[in-house]
């Protein structure tokens, strides 16, 4: 799995769900490939990337995510905390 390339190919809810399932499988099968192997460091890194990501979108010719996109990510993280 090429996470970076696969992430840029997510354009809808089903593709995101598939991407997350593949990421979960990859973590289970290749934990040594993950720099942030616990939830605390993963969330910290995710937050840091969100703060610094504008240049990534600009360099890739992509528009910056909308406020609604950021709110959806926040809701997904909050829901995953308790969702079974």
N, C-alpha and C positions, 0 to 999 in steps of 0.2 A: 504494500500500500504506500503510495506517495501522498502523504497527508497534505502537503502544501498544494500540490496540483489538484488533488481530490477536493480540497476545501473550496478552491476557486470554481469548481464545477458544480457546486451546490446552488440550485436556483429555486427550490421549492421545498415544502415541508417533507415530502416523501424522500427526496434526495438527502435532506439533512438527517432524517431518521436513519437512513441507510448508512450515511457517513458516521454517525455516532455509534451504530451497532458495529461497524467495521473497526472503529477506534477502540471500542471495548474489547473486541476479539484480539486486536493487535496488542493491547496492553496485557491481556492475559497470556498471550503467546510469546511476547517479546518485551517483558518489563524493563530489561536493561537498555532498551532503545529510548526509553522515556526519561528525559531530564528531570521531570517533576513527577515523581512516582507516588506521592501521597497527596491527599485532597488539599491540604493546607498550601503546599508549595504550588500545586497546580492552579488553584484559585488565585494565589498571589501573582503568579506569572501571567495568568489570563488578564487580571486587572492591569498589570503593568503594560501588557501588549495593547490593551484597549486604549490606554493613555497615549501610547506612542504610535498608533497605527496609521495616522493620516498619510504619512509618506509612502507607506506600502500601497495604499489605494491609488494615490497620485501616480506613483511609478508604474503601476499596472494599468493605468488608464481607466480606472474604475471610479464611479462616484462614491463619495463618502456615504456610509450608511445613514439612513434617516433616524430621527428620534424614535420612531416606532420600532425600528429594527433593534435598537439598543434596549428599549423597554421589553421587547419580546425575549431577548437573551436573558435579561435580569429575571423575568418571570420564569423562564425555563430553569434557571439555576435554583431559584427559590422553590419551585415545585419539585425538582429532583431531590431536594433535601428530605422530603417526606413521602414522595410518590412511590408506590410499590410496583 
